[in-house]
């Protein structure tokens, strides 16, 4: 497998590409081969402090621009991103093992966010509040909250950028973006694009470095008004705990443990196809992945047999543009691959059956983080496959008999992000819609789009990504009352 070297990338602070204060660099390693494919400036505490000062100045400028002026800048950035589409998609393939086709989803999300959110902001209406004594008029107006800090997960590098950049810029906030150290390359290229179009200084800042230095400095600072992130529940709790130097707004999309429920009357092929896509697409590294697959006992054997067959046909490989038929790449790190093996070992030790996979496939570079699509049946509630977010290409399947049983099992988790049910029974749909404890309930299909709210219950988050609801994370409300 031939990789590409992307050279050295700098921090983007104050409208300029800069080295870190320390001069240190981080290697970016390709998970398909283990080769270093780039170096990025490694930020530290002083760089984080500079980004905060820069964002504070940027907010004073950006928040005073009209929406039309902000929209013009966002449109300019959108066009520049599209001009660099191939470079950005190739960077994502190399930095986290995504396929070239899959990387288009990231580009699409970013450019859609840069276009959709200005329109959504324009469509926000002032709320008029009636005065029951007829002595005053009252209205609620929205203003940008201030400096936002965004912590991003590595699994969708630019989709995650878009989900934060779009609403922040449209609302009038400045933003500091901290991409994951596992996949910072494409975000740093966005910094290069911003610099090339002379985007207003300080409005966007991009830096990556150790969380103990960078994230802690950003989170504990009194400058940010908004802390937003996409990542694990554990990280979210740590950010909240560190933030108490001042009152801040939160927008957090955290862990998931999605139930994927297939009833006897479901459209079998639709459920099967989506169970494959939602588990092995992006190597299972998706917060809304089909984490726990529940299949009615009357179709359980048929489903497992078909699922194993389909998993065995999944094309593994390095998903560059020249390999368009690749469906699944490696997982992001050896640590994550070892965690997959641990989940399988735990399940098998507790009575589960390894139906397929569970090994390192042959014919791939030893330095890569390769693992076969893996299926375990007979999953029980004491297994890590049931209780933990898998975030990898290991599918756990269990049979159920009654609606009451599967509803209790589905809700038996601290998480509450996405859920999926497949049935044609309308009364059942009504009941499960009401009683499933998840922020998203998808029935007989799957749909995600920039205009659809994405958020969770319980330990899966605060607020929403996507839709007009995301703007609320970056806006504060003023009541204006005028005497008649």
C-alpha positions, 0 to 999 in steps of 0.5 A: 500500500502506497501512502502519500506524505502531506509534509508539515502543517502549522497552527492557525491562530489570529489569521496566520499559519504559525509554528507552536511556541515550543517548536514541537511537532506531532507525527500523523500516522496512517492506520492502514500502514503505520507510516508517518504521513504528515507532521503537525505543529504541536500546540501547548499551553501558551498556544492555547492562551494565544488562541483565546486572546485571538478569538476574543478579538475575533469575536468583537469584529465578527459579532458586529458584522451583518449576517449578510457579511458573515454569509459572504465570508462563509460562502467564500470559505465553502468555495475554497473547500470545494476547490480542495476537495480531493486533497481533503478527502485523501488526507482523511483516508490517510489520517484515519483509514476512512474510504475515499467514498466515505470521506465525501460525507465529511466534505458534504457536511462541511460545505452544507453547514457553511451554506445552510446555517446562514439561511437558518439564522436569517429565518430565525424570528423574534418571539413576541410575548403577549402582555396580559395587562396591555401595558407593554410590548415584549420581544425576545431577541438573539445575540451571539454568545461569545467565544466558542471552543470546540473539541472534535472526535477523530472519526469524522474529521471534517463533518465534525468541523462543519457541525461546529463551524457552521452554527458558530459562524452564522450566529456571530461567534468566534471559535477555537477548534481543537481536532483530535491528535489522531486525525488533525491533518484535514483540520490543519488544511482547513487552516491553510484554506482560511489563511489563503482567503484572508478570512478575518483574523481570530474568528477561527483558530485551529490547534491540536496538542495534549489535552492536559495542556491545550484542552485544560487551558481552553476549558478553564479559561474565563474567555469562552462562553460556549464549550462544545464537543463531539466525543466520549461521555468520559471526556464530556464529564471532564470538560464540564468539571474543568469549566467551572471557573465561569458560567458557560453554555454547553453543546455536547454530542457524546457516546452512544449504544444504539439498539437495532431492533428487527421484528418478525414482520420487518422488511428483512432485506432493508434491516439486513442492509442497514445492519451491515452499513451501520456496523461496518461503515467507517469501520464501525467508528460511528456514534450512531452505529448499530451497537446492539442488534436485537432480532426476534427469535422467529427470524434470528437464525435466518438473520444471523446466517445472512448477516455472516454471509454479508459480513464475509463479503465486505471488501477490506482495504486502503480506501484511496480514490484508486480503490473505489470498491473498498467498504471498510478500512482499518480502525484508527489505532492499535489501542482501539484494535486491542479493545475490539479483541478484548470485547470479543474475548470477554463475550466468548468467555461469558458464553457468546459465540464468535460467528465470524472474524475476530482476527487480523486479516492476512495480506495487509501491512503489519504496521496497520490496525487491521481487523476483520468484520466480526460477529458475536451471537448469544450476547447477554447483558453482563458482556462488555459488548452490551454495556459499552459503546463498541465504536468498532467493527464488532457486531453483537447480536441477541434474540428476543421474544416479546416487545416488553423484553426487547424494550427493557433491553434496549433501554438498559444503558446509560446512553441514549443517542440513536435507536433503530426499529424495523416493524410494520405494526403501527401500534408497536411503532407508537409504543416504542416511539413513546418509550424508547429512551433515545434522542433519535428513533429511526423507523424502517430506515435511516436518515441524517441531514444538516437540517435534522436535529441530532442529539441524545438523552441521558449520558449521550449529551446536551443540546443538538448538532445539526438543524436550527436547534444547533444555533441555540448553543451559540446564542443568548436571549434578551427580553426587550420590554417597552412601555406603551 
